[in-house]
Amino acid sequence: TEQPDHVDGLKLLRNSYGNAAIAVDARLTPQQSFARMSDLMRKSISVSEELLAKDPASPEHLTRLAEIRFNYADALRTAGDLQTSIPMYRLAAPELAKAAADKTDARAQLAKALNDTGLAEALVRSGDTKEAFALYDDAGRALDALLQRDADNLYTRCALAQVEIYRGTMYAQLARQSSNRVAQLDYWRKAKALLDQGLTRIMNVDEQYPLSGADKFAMDFGTETLASVKAAIAGRAL
């Protein structure tokens, strides 16, 4: 821009980087897409931090930076970089929680629930299930409340499906780790019930609006996990 330090110019630059980062370019390989997205997300975060330095109390700058950090964390997680995604989710969490304190702000409620879900799933895949239970509970309650207000909202339905799918994959992981056969079978059954429910919900969304990115990752990951869960239950029934 002609005035790189002008707040409006920086906001435009921040938004341009962020929007370009999440745009899909079908010509690129997954590796190239991730590299492109990471570069643009880091640039958007850098400009956001510059804006925040100019006005540290600005609710807009604080919330927008948190949202960009969440988007970056989600992309890192779906690419398998769990150890980088977890601190990024945690950096986003306080400001998203502050915004979600306004129960009339559906957008803020959804953003916090998605951040909680992504963090929980990354923690579970990293081997830490303890914190994930509370995160999934909070996200599920918030999304249920949103659906009561707007039952046809595809974003909310997809987000709740992800909570159900990832809770299911968590129980599948607990089953694999358990040495108690009774507890193990209970975990497998809980995993199946949640995965069935979440996949039914997310596939319904996919039929109306084809999914991509973290949403499609959840659907594919859930489908793969459900197959292994059914095989495990069948094996124990023999």
Backbone bond lengths (Angstrom), bond angles and torsions (degrees), N, CA, C in turn:
res aa  C-N    CA-C-N  psi(-1)  N-CA   C-N-CA  omega(-1)  CA-C   N-CA-C  phi
1 T - - - 1.452 - - 1.522 110.23 -
2 E 1.354 117.69 161.52 1.458 120.63 179.71 1.517 111.20 -70.39
3 Q 1.335 117.24 -29.97 1.457 121.94 178.29 1.525 108.30 -122.63
4 P 1.346 117.13 83.13 1.463 120.88 -172.29 1.521 113.58 -62.81
5 D 1.348 118.71 -21.05 1.455 120.60 -179.24 1.516 112.59 -93.89
6 H 1.334 117.82 -2.03 1.453 121.01 -179.58 1.526 109.44 -72.41
7 V 1.332 116.64 132.01 1.464 121.15 -173.95 1.524 111.73 -58.31
8 D 1.323 118.42 -45.70 1.465 120.43 -179.43 1.522 111.37 -61.92
9 G 1.331 115.98 -38.45 1.464 119.76 178.29 1.516 111.64 -66.25
10 L 1.326 116.42 -40.55 1.466 120.33 178.65 1.526 111.51 -66.86
11 K 1.325 116.53 -38.37 1.461 119.67 177.68 1.531 110.99 -63.86
12 L 1.314 115.86 -41.07 1.457 120.15 177.30 1.520 110.77 -63.25
13 L 1.325 116.71 -42.09 1.464 121.33 179.19 1.526 110.55 -65.13
14 R 1.345 116.64 -45.02 1.465 121.32 178.06 1.520 111.06 -56.43
15 N 1.331 116.13 -48.44 1.464 120.99 -177.65 1.528 111.77 -67.61
16 S 1.329 115.90 -36.29 1.470 119.99 179.70 1.520 110.73 -64.57
17 Y 1.334 116.79 -45.35 1.466 120.42 177.37 1.534 110.42 -61.34
18 G 1.342 116.49 -46.00 1.459 120.45 -177.69 1.514 112.76 -63.93
19 N 1.327 116.86 -44.02 1.464 120.70 179.80 1.525 111.64 -66.71
20 A 1.326 116.01 -40.45 1.467 119.65 179.15 1.528 111.02 -65.99
21 A 1.331 116.53 -33.46 1.465 120.59 -177.74 1.523 112.28 -63.98
22 I 1.330 117.08 -37.07 1.462 119.54 -176.18 1.533 112.60 -92.42
23 A 1.321 116.63 -3.10 1.463 120.19 176.57 1.528 109.40 -73.29
24 V 1.324 116.52 140.51 1.464 121.74 -177.71 1.523 109.76 -93.24
25 D 1.345 115.48 129.62 1.461 121.53 174.89 1.524 107.74 -113.85
26 A 1.323 116.90 103.71 1.465 122.40 -174.36 1.523 112.99 -64.57
27 R 1.325 117.58 -15.15 1.461 120.73 -178.87 1.521 112.54 -76.35
28 L 1.324 117.37 -17.38 1.458 121.45 -174.02 1.520 111.77 -93.39
29 T 1.331 115.93 150.34 1.461 121.09 171.83 1.533 107.85 -73.34
30 P 1.340 118.06 162.73 1.476 119.64 177.24 1.529 112.53 -55.30
31 Q 1.322 116.53 -39.02 1.466 119.87 179.83 1.528 110.74 -66.39
32 Q 1.317 116.78 -42.55 1.463 120.71 178.58 1.532 110.94 -66.37
33 S 1.335 116.16 -39.41 1.461 120.19 178.75 1.519 111.12 -62.63
34 F 1.341 116.24 -42.31 1.455 119.88 -179.86 1.523 111.07 -65.75
35 A 1.331 116.38 -42.72 1.468 119.89 179.22 1.526 110.94 -62.63
36 R 1.324 116.49 -42.31 1.465 121.00 178.38 1.522 110.82 -63.61
37 M 1.340 116.05 -48.07 1.454 120.85 -179.68 1.528 111.30 -60.28
38 S 1.332 117.01 -45.02 1.465 120.92 -178.35 1.520 111.10 -60.69
39 D 1.324 116.42 -44.19 1.466 120.41 179.77 1.530 111.14 -61.30
40 L 1.327 116.84 -45.66 1.458 120.97 -178.62 1.531 111.83 -69.25
41 M 1.321 117.46 -37.68 1.461 120.71 177.90 1.526 110.73 -64.96
42 R 1.315 116.49 -42.85 1.473 119.36 178.86 1.523 110.82 -62.78
43 K 1.331 116.49 -38.02 1.460 119.69 177.82 1.528 110.65 -66.37
44 S 1.326 116.68 -41.02 1.459 120.31 179.03 1.533 110.77 -64.13
45 I 1.332 116.33 -40.82 1.467 120.45 177.67 1.520 110.55 -64.13
46 S 1.325 117.12 -41.95 1.459 121.44 179.90 1.523 111.39 -60.61
47 V 1.334 116.97 -45.67 1.468 120.30 178.72 1.530 110.07 -66.27
48 S 1.333 117.42 -37.90 1.458 121.59 177.97 1.529 110.77 -61.65
49 E 1.317 116.47 -41.94 1.472 120.58 179.03 1.530 110.68 -66.83
50 E 1.333 116.32 -34.49 1.460 120.17 176.25 1.532 110.84 -65.48
51 L 1.319 116.60 -42.29 1.464 120.83 177.13 1.528 110.74 -62.93
52 L 1.317 116.39 -42.24 1.453 120.47 -178.93 1.528 111.31 -65.72
53 A 1.315 116.59 -34.52 1.468 120.18 177.68 1.531 111.06 -64.18
54 K 1.315 116.67 -30.61 1.471 120.69 178.98 1.528 111.37 -74.87
55 D 1.349 116.31 -31.46 1.461 120.99 -177.53 1.526 108.21 -146.77
56 P 1.354 117.20 80.85 1.464 121.43 -172.81 1.533 114.68 -62.56
57 A 1.322 117.53 -18.42 1.467 120.31 -177.62 1.526 112.80 -98.26
58 S 1.312 117.81 2.33 1.466 120.61 -175.47 1.526 111.30 -68.59
59 P 1.346 118.75 116.24 1.464 120.47 177.83 1.535 111.87 -59.59
60 E 1.327 116.70 -36.98 1.463 119.92 -179.84 1.521 111.10 -63.29
61 H 1.337 116.45 -48.24 1.469 119.67 -178.51 1.530 110.80 -63.90
62 L 1.330 116.49 -41.05 1.461 120.80 -178.52 1.534 111.13 -64.82
63 T 1.335 115.84 -47.22 1.464 119.73 -177.86 1.522 111.61 -68.21
64 R 1.313 116.52 -41.80 1.473 119.65 -178.47 1.527 110.67 -64.73
65 L 1.329 118.05 -40.22 1.456 120.83 177.65 1.526 110.13 -62.75
66 A 1.333 117.07 -41.98 1.459 120.62 178.82 1.523 110.95 -62.17
67 E 1.327 117.07 -42.06 1.464 120.60 -179.83 1.525 111.67 -65.03
68 I 1.330 116.76 -38.93 1.464 120.15 178.87 1.527 110.19 -67.69
69 R 1.336 116.45 -40.41 1.462 119.86 177.24 1.527 110.79 -62.06
70 F 1.331 116.80 -39.38 1.464 120.23 177.22 1.532 110.73 -62.50
71 N 1.325 117.26 -47.51 1.466 120.54 179.76 1.528 111.36 -58.91
72 Y 1.323 115.72 -40.79 1.466 120.08 179.20 1.530 110.20 -66.97
73 A 1.342 116.41 -43.10 1.467 120.40 179.16 1.522 111.29 -60.15
74 D 1.340 116.74 -42.31 1.467 120.69 178.75 1.526 111.32 -61.23
75 A 1.322 116.18 -42.64 1.461 119.96 179.96 1.533 110.94 -66.37
76 L 1.320 116.57 -40.05 1.464 120.83 177.68 1.531 110.75 -63.37
77 R 1.322 116.09 -42.96 1.467 120.52 -178.68 1.526 111.16 -63.74
78 T 1.330 117.14 -46.81 1.458 119.21 -177.99 1.526 111.93 -67.80
79 A 1.333 116.06 -22.05 1.464 119.95 176.34 1.530 111.67 -85.47
80 G 1.346 116.27 -4.51 1.458 120.55 177.50 1.507 115.60 95.00
81 D 1.333 117.75 1.87 1.466 120.80 179.66 1.528 108.86 -89.50
82 L 1.326 116.01 74.15 1.462 121.33 -173.95 1.518 112.13 -68.74
83 Q 1.317 117.29 -39.16 1.459 120.02 -174.51 1.522 112.90 -69.75
84 T 1.325 117.76 -23.08 1.467 120.12 174.69 1.519 110.41 -88.82
85 S 1.318 117.00 -31.02 1.468 120.19 -177.70 1.523 111.72 -70.88
86 I 1.316 118.31 -37.32 1.470 121.36 -175.21 1.527 112.40 -59.61
87 P 1.347 119.92 -51.55 1.472 118.80 177.35 1.524 112.85 -64.24
88 M 1.330 118.26 -28.47 1.461 120.14 178.32 1.536 110.32 -69.35
89 Y 1.337 116.49 -41.06 1.468 119.46 173.83 1.527 110.62 -60.26
90 R 1.312 116.13 -42.43 1.469 119.86 -177.42 1.534 111.27 -66.74
91 L 1.304 117.66 -35.38 1.465 120.39 176.47 1.527 110.87 -65.19
92 A 1.336 116.49 -35.61 1.464 120.36 -179.15 1.521 112.62 -75.96
93 A 1.329 117.16 -27.70 1.461 121.72 -168.32 1.532 115.70 -59.01
94 P 1.336 120.71 -47.94 1.477 119.03 -174.18 1.523 113.98 -60.37
95 E 1.320 117.32 -43.31 1.457 119.66 -177.99 1.525 111.10 -72.57
96 L 1.329 117.48 -35.86 1.463 119.99 176.67 1.529 110.60 -65.56
97 A 1.328 116.43 -38.13 1.464 119.86 177.33 1.522 111.28 -65.95
98 K 1.321 116.50 -39.23 1.465 120.65 178.97 1.526 110.44 -62.71
99 A 1.331 116.23 -44.47 1.471 119.98 179.36 1.529 110.88 -65.54
100 A 1.346 116.27 -36.61 1.467 120.51 -177.30 1.527 112.62 -74.59
101 A 1.329 117.21 -8.69 1.467 119.80 176.19 1.523 110.88 -63.03
102 D 1.325 116.37 -23.25 1.459 121.53 174.08 1.533 107.48 -82.29
103 K 1.332 116.54 100.34 1.465 121.00 -174.11 1.523 113.10 -68.95
104 T 1.336 116.88 -10.13 1.468 119.57 177.44 1.521 111.73 -87.52
105 D 1.339 116.93 -8.01 1.464 121.24 -177.36 1.529 109.05 -94.95
106 A 1.326 116.51 92.60 1.462 120.92 -176.90 1.528 111.84 -63.56
107 R 1.318 116.45 -36.35 1.470 119.90 -179.37 1.528 110.68 -62.78
108 A 1.333 115.98 -41.79 1.465 120.44 179.69 1.523 110.98 -68.45
109 Q 1.349 117.04 -38.50 1.457 121.07 177.12 1.526 110.87 -60.71
110 L 1.322 115.92 -44.20 1.462 120.83 -179.65 1.521 111.06 -65.60
111 A 1.334 117.12 -43.56 1.465 120.72 -178.86 1.527 111.53 -61.31
112 K 1.330 117.15 -43.91 1.469 120.00 178.82 1.522 111.04 -64.47
113 A 1.344 116.71 -43.08 1.461 119.88 -179.69 1.528 111.80 -62.03
114 L 1.318 116.59 -40.75 1.463 120.29 178.69 1.526 111.16 -66.54
115 N 1.327 117.24 -39.75 1.459 120.34 178.79 1.531 110.39 -65.67
116 D 1.349 116.47 -42.95 1.468 120.22 177.54 1.523 111.22 -60.67
117 T 1.335 116.18 -41.73 1.463 120.82 -178.71 1.523 111.23 -65.80
118 G 1.334 116.32 -45.42 1.458 119.85 179.62 1.516 112.05 -62.60
119 L 1.345 116.45 -43.45 1.464 120.44 178.70 1.525 110.49 -62.50
120 A 1.338 116.63 -45.05 1.460 120.01 -179.71 1.529 111.34 -59.77
121 E 1.324 116.36 -45.08 1.466 119.76 -177.96 1.518 111.42 -65.25
122 A 1.333 116.15 -39.48 1.468 119.70 177.77 1.524 110.91 -64.82
123 L 1.341 116.58 -39.43 1.459 120.55 178.30 1.522 111.30 -64.40
124 V 1.337 116.60 -43.96 1.464 120.56 -179.31 1.521 110.39 -61.68
125 R 1.315 116.66 -45.84 1.472 119.32 -179.50 1.522 111.71 -67.88
126 S 1.333 116.18 -19.85 1.464 120.18 176.11 1.525 111.98 -86.84
127 G 1.352 116.08 -3.08 1.456 120.55 177.42 1.513 114.79 100.64
128 D 1.338 118.45 5.71 1.465 122.28 -177.59 1.524 109.41 -113.17
129 T 1.344 116.77 101.50 1.465 120.43 -179.36 1.522 112.79 -95.38
130 K 1.328 118.43 -15.40 1.466 121.69 -171.53 1.531 111.97 -58.92
131 E 1.321 117.58 -53.78 1.460 121.45 -177.96 1.525 112.07 -70.68
132 A 1.310 116.26 -26.94 1.471 120.76 -174.35 1.521 112.33 -62.73
133 F 1.335 118.84 -36.11 1.457 121.04 -178.40 1.525 111.43 -55.17
134 A 1.337 116.23 -49.69 1.466 120.23 -177.97 1.524 111.38 -66.82
135 L 1.324 117.46 -38.04 1.460 120.85 179.30 1.528 111.22 -63.81
136 Y 1.334 116.31 -44.10 1.466 119.83 178.16 1.526 111.15 -64.48
137 D 1.343 116.64 -39.56 1.463 120.36 179.49 1.528 110.57 -61.62
138 D 1.332 116.57 -46.52 1.467 120.92 -179.41 1.527 110.85 -62.39
139 A 1.335 115.64 -45.50 1.466 119.83 -178.81 1.523 110.94 -64.16
140 G 1.321 116.91 -43.48 1.460 120.41 -179.44 1.516 112.68 -62.53
141 R 1.337 117.04 -42.47 1.466 120.31 179.05 1.528 111.23 -63.61
142 A 1.311 116.36 -43.92 1.467 120.34 -179.35 1.526 111.49 -63.60
143 L 1.321 116.49 -41.25 1.465 120.04 -178.04 1.523 111.72 -73.23
144 D 1.328 117.04 -35.73 1.466 119.93 174.67 1.527 110.31 -59.94
145 A 1.338 115.75 -42.15 1.470 120.09 179.58 1.523 110.97 -64.52
146 L 1.321 116.92 -39.21 1.465 120.44 178.15 1.525 111.26 -65.54
147 L 1.329 116.69 -39.89 1.466 119.82 -179.75 1.527 111.75 -67.68
148 Q 1.315 116.62 -30.47 1.463 119.26 176.91 1.524 110.71 -64.75
149 R 1.346 115.68 -30.24 1.457 120.29 179.24 1.521 112.28 -85.08
150 D 1.332 116.96 -28.70 1.471 120.33 -176.90 1.531 107.88 -150.80
151 A 1.323 115.59 84.76 1.467 121.31 -172.40 1.520 113.79 -67.20
152 D 1.316 117.71 -19.59 1.458 120.54 -176.06 1.526 114.06 -98.11
153 N 1.315 117.42 4.68 1.460 120.82 -177.03 1.533 110.16 -71.18
154 L 1.333 116.68 114.75 1.462 121.26 -176.32 1.527 112.44 -65.83
155 Y 1.330 117.02 -36.89 1.461 119.88 -179.98 1.523 110.94 -62.02
156 T 1.330 115.79 -44.65 1.457 119.81 -179.06 1.519 111.25 -68.31
157 R 1.329 116.78 -41.58 1.460 120.12 179.03 1.527 110.98 -62.56
158 C 1.320 116.89 -39.92 1.465 120.88 178.69 1.530 110.44 -66.93
159 A 1.330 116.70 -40.90 1.464 120.76 179.68 1.527 111.13 -64.51
160 L 1.334 117.52 -42.08 1.462 120.38 178.26 1.529 110.58 -66.48
161 A 1.322 116.99 -36.82 1.467 120.34 176.02 1.522 110.74 -59.81
162 Q 1.325 116.55 -39.71 1.459 119.49 178.99 1.524 111.55 -64.93
163 V 1.333 116.96 -40.06 1.462 119.35 176.48 1.527 110.05 -58.99
164 E 1.332 116.88 -45.72 1.465 121.15 -179.38 1.526 111.37 -64.64
165 I 1.322 116.82 -43.36 1.464 120.74 179.70 1.523 110.95 -63.41
166 Y 1.320 116.84 -47.90 1.457 119.29 -176.20 1.527 113.11 -72.13
167 R 1.333 116.45 -32.03 1.467 117.88 171.70 1.530 109.42 -62.86
168 G 1.328 116.35 -39.76 1.457 120.41 177.70 1.513 112.32 -61.78
169 T 1.325 116.59 -43.72 1.471 119.13 179.33 1.528 110.67 -67.02
170 M 1.346 116.86 -30.30 1.469 119.95 176.53 1.529 110.46 -64.60
171 Y 1.350 116.10 -44.92 1.467 118.91 178.94 1.527 111.09 -65.27
172 A 1.320 116.96 -33.84 1.463 119.75 176.09 1.525 110.27 -63.42
173 Q 1.320 116.42 -39.55 1.464 119.97 178.16 1.524 110.52 -66.53
174 L 1.328 116.70 -41.41 1.466 120.02 178.22 1.530 110.65 -62.97
175 A 1.337 116.55 -37.09 1.463 119.75 177.94 1.521 111.19 -63.05
176 R 1.323 115.71 -42.43 1.473 119.54 -179.72 1.527 111.31 -64.94
177 Q 1.319 116.77 -29.92 1.462 120.91 -176.67 1.523 112.91 -86.66
178 S 1.336 116.97 -16.93 1.464 120.49 -174.86 1.521 112.00 -80.15
179 S 1.334 115.17 141.03 1.465 120.80 175.45 1.528 111.18 -102.61
180 N 1.344 116.08 -4.06 1.459 121.84 179.14 1.525 108.73 -92.36
181 R 1.316 117.63 115.72 1.457 120.52 -172.82 1.533 112.78 -64.29
182 V 1.331 116.79 -35.47 1.465 119.68 179.24 1.522 110.16 -67.73
183 A 1.333 116.40 -47.84 1.467 120.85 178.80 1.522 110.54 -63.98
184 Q 1.315 115.40 -38.60 1.457 120.00 -178.68 1.526 111.47 -61.54
185 L 1.344 117.24 -44.97 1.457 120.88 179.27 1.530 110.79 -64.95
186 D 1.332 116.41 -37.74 1.470 119.99 177.44 1.526 110.42 -62.37
187 Y 1.327 116.68 -42.17 1.470 120.72 177.45 1.524 111.15 -62.03
188 W 1.349 116.10 -44.12 1.462 119.33 179.93 1.531 110.86 -60.28
189 R 1.338 116.71 -42.42 1.464 120.60 -178.65 1.526 111.87 -67.39
190 K 1.332 116.65 -39.58 1.466 119.83 176.10 1.529 110.10 -64.03
191 A 1.327 115.79 -40.58 1.464 120.22 178.84 1.519 110.42 -60.87
192 K 1.325 116.91 -45.48 1.469 120.15 -178.59 1.526 111.82 -63.20
193 A 1.327 116.59 -44.91 1.468 120.13 -178.33 1.526 111.13 -60.96
194 L 1.327 116.90 -44.96 1.459 120.66 -179.19 1.521 111.59 -68.75
195 L 1.331 116.75 -41.06 1.461 120.19 -179.72 1.532 111.17 -66.84
196 D 1.325 116.70 -41.53 1.474 120.01 176.56 1.528 110.28 -57.89
197 Q 1.319 115.55 -46.84 1.460 120.70 -177.34 1.522 111.55 -66.12
198 G 1.334 116.12 -47.46 1.462 119.98 -178.17 1.512 113.03 -66.20
199 L 1.336 116.48 -40.41 1.465 119.43 -178.88 1.523 111.45 -69.79
200 T 1.323 117.25 -37.14 1.468 119.72 175.75 1.523 109.92 -59.97
201 R 1.323 115.71 -43.74 1.466 120.80 -178.15 1.533 110.80 -67.35
202 I 1.330 117.48 -46.39 1.463 119.40 -173.86 1.529 110.77 -73.70
203 M 1.329 117.90 -32.01 1.465 119.82 177.38 1.523 111.28 -68.58
204 N 1.321 116.04 -32.56 1.455 119.97 175.27 1.524 110.49 -64.45
205 V 1.325 116.14 -40.36 1.466 120.21 176.23 1.527 109.87 -64.86
206 D 1.336 116.05 -43.63 1.464 120.91 -177.81 1.528 111.83 -61.39
207 E 1.325 117.10 -33.16 1.460 120.42 177.91 1.530 111.62 -66.02
208 Q 1.327 115.66 -32.13 1.463 120.15 -178.56 1.523 112.14 -88.82
209 Y 1.343 115.50 -31.44 1.462 120.00 -176.83 1.521 107.62 -148.68
210 P 1.348 118.57 96.94 1.462 121.31 -175.21 1.523 112.62 -49.91
211 L 1.322 115.81 128.62 1.452 121.96 -173.80 1.524 111.99 -85.43
212 S 1.325 114.66 157.29 1.462 121.60 176.46 1.525 107.64 -148.60
213 G 1.325 116.19 176.22 1.457 121.65 174.95 1.516 113.25 57.54
214 A 1.341 115.90 -136.85 1.465 121.19 -176.06 1.524 112.01 -63.69
215 D 1.332 117.76 -30.07 1.465 120.92 179.59 1.533 110.92 -67.21
216 K 1.316 116.03 -45.76 1.467 119.56 179.24 1.529 110.51 -68.50
217 F 1.335 116.20 -35.61 1.462 119.73 177.02 1.525 109.78 -57.90
218 A 1.342 116.79 -44.64 1.463 120.59 179.84 1.519 111.20 -61.06
219 M 1.328 116.88 -43.82 1.459 121.00 -179.92 1.528 111.09 -63.59
220 D 1.323 117.34 -46.54 1.464 120.93 -178.82 1.527 111.75 -67.27
221 F 1.337 116.34 -42.39 1.460 121.64 -179.73 1.525 109.89 -64.63
222 G 1.343 116.10 -40.90 1.459 119.92 178.09 1.510 112.71 -65.09
223 T 1.326 116.77 -40.75 1.466 121.42 179.23 1.533 110.62 -62.14
224 E 1.321 115.55 -44.37 1.472 120.61 179.37 1.532 111.17 -64.21
225 T 1.336 115.61 -43.39 1.465 119.80 -179.02 1.515 111.40 -66.61
226 L 1.336 117.32 -40.34 1.464 120.49 -179.43 1.530 110.83 -60.75
227 A 1.313 117.48 -38.75 1.467 120.29 178.72 1.523 110.82 -60.87
228 S 1.329 116.83 -42.07 1.466 120.15 179.72 1.529 111.04 -70.22
229 V 1.335 116.64 -34.44 1.463 120.80 178.51 1.533 110.27 -65.81
230 K 1.326 117.02 -45.61 1.478 120.34 178.83 1.518 110.88 -61.52
231 A 1.312 117.33 -39.18 1.458 120.97 179.43 1.527 110.69 -65.33
232 A 1.327 116.26 -39.86 1.459 121.38 179.65 1.525 110.62 -64.78
233 I 1.336 116.72 -45.01 1.470 121.16 -179.69 1.538 109.93 -64.87
234 A 1.318 116.25 -42.73 1.462 120.00 178.57 1.516 111.44 -61.40
235 G 1.299 116.80 -40.35 1.457 121.24 -179.90 1.516 112.46 -64.29
236 R 1.319 116.21 -34.20 1.473 120.53 -179.73 1.516 112.13 -80.15
237 A 1.345 116.42 -15.04 1.459 119.39 179.47 1.526 112.04 -86.30
238 L 1.318 116.46 -10.04 1.476 120.66 -178.18 1.523 110.72 -73.25
